[in-house]
Amino acid sequence: MNYESAKEFPLQRQENKEVKLDWRVEAMKLTKDKSAIIFNDFLTLSGIPPEVFAYKLGNRSALEWVIDQYRVTRDEQGNIASDPNRMDDEEYIVRLIGQVISVSLETQKLVNSLPPVMFE
């Protein structure tokens, strides 16, 4: 809850200087080792801690959920059906990724600090 106000996790931003600056997402993807997100042709976000993936929402991590859901989708005619990009806040999705990572890490810390449950 309140992930929108969470402090952003400090990811490293690797910008491709050969591509024009662009904050727009079509479809993000994780690298094979899950240490970075290829945001688009311009930007890669790296330095993702592996423990982020332990915080699950159903059968996948919160970060994997964001990566899967925050993409442009099109209907059968090729028209845009859903676009998560914000014209009024171009860096919103980059910031959201950092916030989801922070919340995931903090949640894991809290869960791991709880005493074990004893069943009788």
Buried (B, 14 or more C-beta within 10 A) or exposed (E): EEEEEBEBBEBEEBEEEEEEEBBBBEEBEBEEEBEBBBBBEBBBBEEBBEEBBBBEEEEEBBBBBBBEEBBBEEEEEEEEEEBBBEEEEEEBBBEBBBBBBBBBBBBBEEEEEEEEEEEE
